[in-house]
Structure formats: structure tokens, C-alpha cells
Amino acid sequence: MAKVMEFRELLRIYNITNDDLEEIKKLKDLFSPEAKRTISKETLKFIKEKLPKSSQIIEDLKFHESFVEIISGFLDKIFEVEKADIYIDVIARTHLKYIPTEDFIKDYGKFLQNVINSIQVPEHKLSTFKKFVFILILVSYCILFKQISSRLGEQDADSVTKLPSKTYLIRNFSKILTKSKTIAIIDINDFKNINIYYGFQAGNSILTYMASFLKSIFKQATVTRIQNDEFFILSEETPEIVFQKLRKLQNDLKNTPFEIPVKSGIEKITVFFTGVILETTRCKNMDYNTLFWTLYKGIKKAKKKENNIKIIYPDEISSYILQRKLTLDVMEAIRKKKIKIGLQKIENLINGNLLFKESLARIPASDSVIEAEKFIKLVCQTNIEEKLDTLMVEKLLELFKKEKPDFPISINLSSLFMQNKFNWFLDKITNEKIEPEKIIVELTEREDILAIPNIVKKVNILKKRGIKVFIDDFGVKYANYELLRILPVDGVKIDGSIIKNITTNELDQLFVTYVFKLAQMRNLKIVAEYIEGNETKEKLIEISSATGFTELYGQGFLIGKPEITSI
């Protein structure tokens, strides 16, 4: 295969000097946000009108707004010439993976024309602008050369199974969908462990076997390997027939292990899989991403079934679509910094003194607000919790500067945030000149807190700065005794799932008694979450009185509902 010439090498060949590049960087000021959006929209308009294949892909992926942002971003990044090779490679591997080469040539040409037509260039900068346009032409050459080089001798097929590739599926998705009655996705169970124990070659052999099985069973269907150990089936048969065929395949695989060559000989490996099935009439109005969201949600549910195969029914589809809408709303709110802070007070259950208020994320809706309890699990599943925590820190510090509250406020920080943004957090507090004593950190149980690198050292640093630390959701998942044994915290918040049943559940009563005694030994403060009735409050006071524990605080609607701030 021919050597791909790098971008910087081309600049050298065509005598584009560092001085030229410095002059070209000064042209960036000519590209106003309005000009970049005009260039982007005109390019998109050209694709819609003249390039039906590319237009259909953008439609399937609901890529319109993102396309405009990507072009604008490209016009920003191209001035960073030192990083151009990386950016060119990313485009070659992603954008051109789905867009036909001939379409790319046409839409890039239109993009260049739009750049020339949209930018008002002063007379004394015309010479530099021409060099910039020439650089844009060189960029297209590099992208095309990388793509063509990677495709030499390659068909539109998965390299391991030789089934049609995911790229093929995306390009032809709408056409195939109209001919199909049923969609199914199957996921090989414990495939990661097969790769670990037997090696990747054994894993590839199993993928090849599975592909052969699926093609032999679904002869008229489109079967693709979409990623790792997942296969996608578009069949003209009904969901019920597809279900029966997959059940039969499960039984066949139980009785006929795959014979896989390994270093020590032939290893017999029994393969199990999870499958979900969806009638295509249920997803005619779904875009590609919503469809896969629905299927993956179904996979999670199917893994809990005895036979690991299920048909997704309309009520479940509606639920999954609502979850996706909520997730996208949350992501958009974080991106546009539309999160609001709600403050909920935490007070002593015996004397009513305020301990602190907890800052809670709220998303403004048309006539109400969306509470964190409704979206926090979705945030964790989509790996954006660090972004949410970062935004909440910024909002909280803004609140301290503008409103100057005379009480401490707590903030929940996830494991990811503590791992990646800890120093940033400390610097922000210092730079904004916020009194550390006014801030309380709640370590959340979303992930194993003890898995955070240097967590003991980090907690000690917080305490030395005057920042108190509480363990949130104590008693469930990762928030347990081990944390108290290792971390020098100031208090714990007992999870609401334990508190709400304390008047009737003896086991919960015993657990709370144990926590009170433990807190008394360690000189910790205890916050009981989810106090919504007087009976719960009185029961907690009764237990604390019996153990002689006085540092008991409460949080919940009985104590006070969250109040939305102006920040």
C-alpha cells in the first residue's frame, strides 16, 4: 500500500513556511460565528439538494444540527496547523467511513466555494487568503488519500466475519428497513472473558462461527456485525418466527459447543447469547440512534430473563423513548449550562439548628423543573456525570459570589470528578476566594469511592483546607462500613431507602442503631435522608435517645422542600 503523505510534509513541498502559517492564523478573525454558520448551512443545503445518498445518511442519523457545528468546528481547528494531521486522520476514519468518496469530493468543493463567497477579505490580506484556500485544498487531498489508501483491496464487509459491515448498514439502513418486518440484535454473553482466557483469535473464531449460524438460519435476512460481539438482523419474517428461530439456536448452541483451536489443542466452548426483537412497524418514525437506544435498553432487560430473549412491546418502547428524550434534554441542558440549583436544608432533629443546605441539580421545564432523582441514573449510564458535577461546581461558586449565603452548602461529587477534576476544584475555590468552611463535599455512591486514586490523600487535603466531607447514600451499594474504616470523613447520610421504612422494618431499625453507635465512636454527624412524615422523625429521635447519640440531622420534605435559586 502506498505511503500516505502527511499534511506538514505537503506544506513543506509547496513552500508554505512558518511565517506564512502565522499570517494565515490572523485570518481567523475574519470567520465570524455568523459567517461560519452561513458556510455550514449552505454546504448542508447543497448536500440535501444534490447528494441524495449523503443526505439520507444525515437524515437517518438526525445529523443536521451536528453537521453545522462540525463544519464550524472544522473552520476553527484548521488554523491549528500543528494538530492538522490528527484532525485529518479523524475525518478520514469517521466522516468518509459513511459518506461516499464521490459525494465528499463534491460537498468539499462546495464548502470551498462557500468559504470564498462568504468571507469579506481586505485587499492587503488577499494574498494570505489565497494561501489559506490552497491549504484547504491540501487538506482535502490528505483526507482522500488516507481514505483511498485504507480501502484498497477492501470490500464493504466486516474484516472478521465477512458479513456486511456496520458502515454498510448505516448507508443502506432506510432502504433495508422498508423491506423488513422484524429487527433483532443479539449479544454474545461473556465474550470479553473468552478473549481474555483463550485469546483474541479464539474470540474471532467464535464470531465467525456465530455469523455462519445466523446466515444459515436467516437466509433471506440482512445480518451484520455492528460492534464487538453484537449482531444485527433485519428480517422479512414476523417477530414470533424470529423469536422461535433464536430460541432454537440457543438450544443448538447448548448442545453443540464450538470447537476452537487454541495453543493447547481444540477447546470446546459453549456459547450463550442475549437477544431482543422489535417489529419494524413500531420504529418507522425512529431515527437510527433512537432505535439502537431502544434495542440496547431491551438487551439489558433481556439479560434478566431466564432464556435471555425477549420481544420489545409498545409500552416498553414508549418508556425507552421517554428515557432517551430525558437523557438528551439533560445533555442539552448541561451543554447550554441551563442547570439550576435547588437548595434543601438539613437540620438537627432535636433542636432544629441548621447544619447545611444541599445543592441539588434541577433542569427547567416549560411549567416545572426536572428533579435530579429522575435523571441522575441516566447521567451515570451516559458517562456525563463529570460534566454535570463540573457545571454544578461552577454554579455553586457563582451563587456564593453573588448571594453570599451565611450558611454552608454541600455538593455531590462523583468518583469520575474526584479522579479527574480534583485539583481544578481546589483551584476554583481558591481563585474565587470562597471560604472553604462554607463548602461541604458529599462523596456519592455512583461508583466505588475507594477505587479513586489517592482518595484518602484527597479527603485529607479537603479537610486541611477546611472543607468537610460526608459520605452520601450510606448503607447501599458502595457506600458502606469500609469507607468509614478508611476515610477520615466528618459524617454520613443514611440512604432514604432505609429511612423511609424505619417505622415498620426492624432490620432497618437495627442498621440505623448500629450506624448511630458507630458515629458516636468516630465523632461523626449523621443525616437521615427522605424524612417525609412525623412518625419517621419521632422514630429516629427515639433510636438516637436510646443510644445517647445527639448529632442527628434530617433531610426531606418534612424538613423542607428544595428551593430553586436564581443561579
Buried (B, 14 or more C-beta within 10 A) or exposed (E): EEEBBBBEEBBEEEEBEEEBBEBBBEBEEBBEEEBBBBBBBBBBEBBBEEBEBBBBBBBBBEBEEEBBEBBBBBBEBBBEBEEBBEBBBEBBEEBBBBBBEEBBEBBBEBBBBBBBEBBEBEEEBEEBBEBBEEBBEBBBBBBBBBBBBBEEEEEEBBEBBBBBBBBBBBBBBEEBBEEBBBBBBBBBBEBEEBBEEBBEEBBBBBBBBBBEBBBEBBEEBBBBBBEEBBBBBBBBBEBEBBBEBBBEBBEEBEEEEBEBEBEEEEBEBEBEBBBBBBBBEBBEEBBBBBBBBBBBBBBEBBEEEEEBBBBBEEEBBEEBBEBBEBBBBBBEBBEEEBBBBBBBBBBBBBEEEBBBBBBBBBBEEEEEBBBBEEBBEBBBBBEBBBBBBBBBBBBBBBBBEEEEEEEBBBBBBBBBBBBBBBEEBBEBBEEEEBEBEBBBBBBBBBBBBBEBEEBEEBBBBBBEEEBBBBBBBBBEEBBBEEBBEEBEBBBBBBBBEBBBBBBEEEEBBEBBBEBBEBBBEBEBBBBBBBBBEEEBBEBBBEBBEEBEBBBBBBBBEBBBEBEBBEB
